[in-house]
Amino acid sequence: MTSPFDSYLVKTYINQLRVRYYITHWCLWILQYLTFETRAEIRAFKTMGCDLVGMSTVPEVIAANHASLPVAVLACATNMATGIQEKNTIASTYYKLHKN
């Protein structure tokens, strides 16, 4: 699967985002499994130019392509990664609760 996304849908999304939100560039890094990123991984992703990290996009895109559905992705960030925000993260709370 070399071109999993529908070019018409992607162009439509990008044009609307540019007009409404002035977004001109973004990069989404996809992980293959459900995981919390470490601070080192976040720094590496940032160094590579990534703006967002996602976990579940790839399986859905593969399934939609298998069903011959046109695909485009609109990502929604729901939380800041470890080391980005000052307050406790979901990951740090989880690790503190399950330390022992």
C-alpha positions as CSV (number, residue, x, y, z in Angstrom):
1,M,0.0,0.0,0.0
2,T,2.1,2.9,-1.3
3,S,-0.7,5.5,-1.4
4,P,-3.2,4.8,1.4
5,F,-4.9,8.2,1.3
6,D,-7.4,9.5,-1.2
7,S,-5.7,12.5,-2.9
8,Y,-9.0,14.4,-3.4
9,L,-10.0,14.1,0.3
10,V,-6.5,15.1,1.5
11,K,-6.3,18.2,-0.8
12,T,-9.8,19.2,0.4
13,Y,-8.8,18.9,4.1
14,I,-5.5,20.8,3.5
15,N,-7.2,23.6,1.6
16,Q,-9.9,24.0,4.3
17,L,-7.3,24.0,7.1
18,R,-5.2,26.6,5.4
19,V,-8.3,28.9,4.8
20,R,-9.8,28.5,8.3
21,Y,-6.8,27.9,10.6
22,Y,-3.8,29.1,8.6
23,I,-2.1,25.7,8.9
24,T,0.6,25.3,6.3
25,H,2.7,22.4,7.6
26,W,2.3,19.5,10.0
27,C,3.8,16.1,10.5
28,L,2.2,13.2,12.3
29,W,4.4,10.4,13.7
30,I,2.5,7.1,14.0
31,L,3.4,4.4,16.6
32,Q,2.5,0.8,15.9
33,Y,1.1,0.0,19.3
34,L,-0.6,1.6,22.3
35,T,2.2,3.2,24.4
36,F,3.3,6.2,26.3
37,E,6.2,8.0,24.8
38,T,9.3,8.6,26.8
39,R,10.9,12.1,27.1
40,A,13.7,10.9,24.9
41,E,11.3,9.7,22.2
42,I,9.5,13.1,22.3
43,R,12.8,14.9,21.9
44,A,13.7,12.6,19.0
45,F,10.3,13.1,17.3
46,K,10.6,16.9,17.7
47,T,14.1,16.8,16.2
48,M,12.7,14.9,13.2
49,G,10.1,17.6,12.7
50,C,7.0,15.9,14.1
51,D,4.2,18.0,15.4
52,L,1.9,15.2,16.7
53,V,2.3,11.6,17.7
54,G,-0.6,9.1,17.1
55,M,-1.2,5.5,17.9
56,S,-4.3,4.3,16.2
57,T,-4.3,5.8,12.7
58,V,-2.5,3.0,10.9
59,P,-4.8,0.1,11.6
60,E,-7.9,2.1,10.6
61,V,-6.3,3.3,7.4
62,I,-5.3,-0.3,6.5
63,A,-8.8,-1.5,7.3
64,A,-10.5,1.2,5.2
65,N,-8.2,0.5,2.3
66,H,-9.0,-3.2,2.5
67,A,-12.7,-2.2,2.3
68,S,-11.9,0.0,-0.8
69,L,-13.0,3.1,1.1
70,P,-11.5,6.6,0.4
71,V,-9.3,7.6,3.3
72,A,-8.1,10.9,4.7
73,V,-7.0,11.5,8.3
74,L,-7.9,14.4,10.6
75,A,-5.9,14.1,13.8
76,C,-7.1,15.6,17.1
77,A,-4.5,16.0,19.9
78,T,-6.1,15.2,23.3
79,N,-3.2,15.5,25.6
80,M,0.4,16.8,25.8
81,A,3.2,14.3,25.8
82,T,5.4,13.6,28.7
83,G,7.8,16.4,29.5
84,I,5.9,19.0,27.5
85,Q,3.5,20.3,30.1
86,E,4.2,21.2,33.7
87,K,1.3,19.3,35.4
88,N,1.0,15.5,35.8
89,T,0.3,13.6,32.7
90,I,-1.8,10.5,32.3
91,A,1.4,8.4,31.8
92,S,3.1,9.7,35.0
93,T,0.0,9.1,37.0
94,Y,-0.3,5.6,35.7
95,Y,3.3,4.8,36.5
96,K,3.0,6.2,40.0
97,L,-0.1,4.1,40.7
98,H,1.4,0.9,39.3
99,K,5.0,1.3,40.5
100,N,4.9,-1.7,42.8
